[in-house]
Structures are given as C-alpha cells and as structure tokens.
C-alpha cells in the first residue's frame, strides 16, 4: 500500500479518498492500536494515511470532517506519554481475564 500511495498526484489522492481509503486506513489503525500500539504496523498505517492526505484542500477537509471524531483520539493516544509505573514489558503482556481478575489492586495503575 505504501508504494501505491507514495506519489504527488493530487487528483489521484482525491480519487483514493473518494474510494474511502481514509476510512479503511482509520479502521486498520484502530484495530492495530488495540492489538499493539507500539507496533511497526501502526507506523505503516500512519504513513499511508499521511500519503493519502496529500490530496487537494477541499477533498482533504471533507475527509477530515468525516473521520476526525474517530481519528483524533487515536492520534492523542499515540502522542500521550505512558502512564507512570508502566514498563515496556507490561505493554506486551497479554494476560487472561482470570489473571486480571485476581491481580492485586496495587498492580493496577490509577487512571484518574
């Protein structure tokens, strides 16, 4: 996808947005952020979205208006610093529901 989107033809980028490439990439980004926010996949999807957004101003504004309510929280999550007490090993931990239920309260970060 990166090879296909990496060009400077504004009209072609407008067509990509007409074909809803922005919506598709947003869906893929949301899924990738749920699985592993620090993965290379997230970076590739963001790169593809940047490339698609080389469209004309009018079409770009329309696209952003359509998806901004979903896109902005993902961008904020990407740039927000990690919560205190979180270690890099913890982000890759995928425990079971039972493990999460029996873990002690002091192991859970205070989200407030």
N, C-alpha and C positions, 0 to 999 in steps of 0.2 A: 504494500500500500504506500509506503514512503516513496518509493520510486515513481509511482503513478501521480502522487500529489505534489512532488517537488518540481515545480515549474513556475514560470512568471506570467502565464497566460490568464489574465483577469477574467476573460469571458469563460474560459474553461472552468475556472474556480467557481464562477457563478452557476454554471451548469452542475457542478458537483454539489453545490448547496441546494439547487433545485431538486436533485436526486436524493436529498436528505442525508448526505454524508456527515453533516454536523450532528444530526440526531443519532445516527448509527455509532459514530465515534463517542458521543456522550454516553450512550448505553454501554459500550465496551469499557469506557473509562470508569463508570460507576461500578461495574462488575469487578474490574481489576483492582479498584481501590478497596473493595470489600474483601477480596482474596488476600492481597499483599500490597499495601500502599507504597512500599519501597521498592517494588519490582521494576525491572527494566521495561516490562510491558506498559506500565503507567507512563514512563518516559516516551516510549514509542508512540503511544496513542496521543499524548500531548503534542508531540512533534507533528503528527499527521493533522491534528486539529489546527495547529498554527499554519500549516501549509494550506489547508482548505480555506482558512480565513484570510488568504491573500486575495480574496475576491473584491469586487467593486464595493464602494462605500454603502450604496443603497442596499445591495443584497446582504452585505455583512451586517448592517444594522437590523435588517429583518430577521436574519438568523439568530443574532444575539438576543433580540427581543423574544424569539420563540423559545430559546433554551436557557436563558440567563438564570431563571429561578432554580434550575437544577444544576447548572454549571458552576455558579459562584460558590455554593457550599463545598463543592469538591476542590475548587482552587484554594479556598481558605483552609481546608483540611490539609492540603499539600504543603502550604507555607507556614502553618502554625507550628511552633516548636513543640516537641514531645512533652507529655505530662511529666512532672517531677517524679523520680523514682522508677521510671520506665527504663529498662535496659534493652539494648539491641537484641539480646537473646529472647526477651519476652515477646517481642513483636512477631517472632516466627513460631512461637509456641501455639499449638492448636490442641488444647485440652478437650476432654469430653465434657458434656453437660454435667455428669456426675462429679467430675473433678472440680468444676466451677462451683457447684452447689456446696461441696464440703470444704472448700478452701476457707481459711480463716479471714475475718473482716479486715485484719491489718494488712493482708496481702493485696486487697483491692485499693486502687487509687481513689482518692476523694475527688470526684468530678465537679464539685461545687466550688 
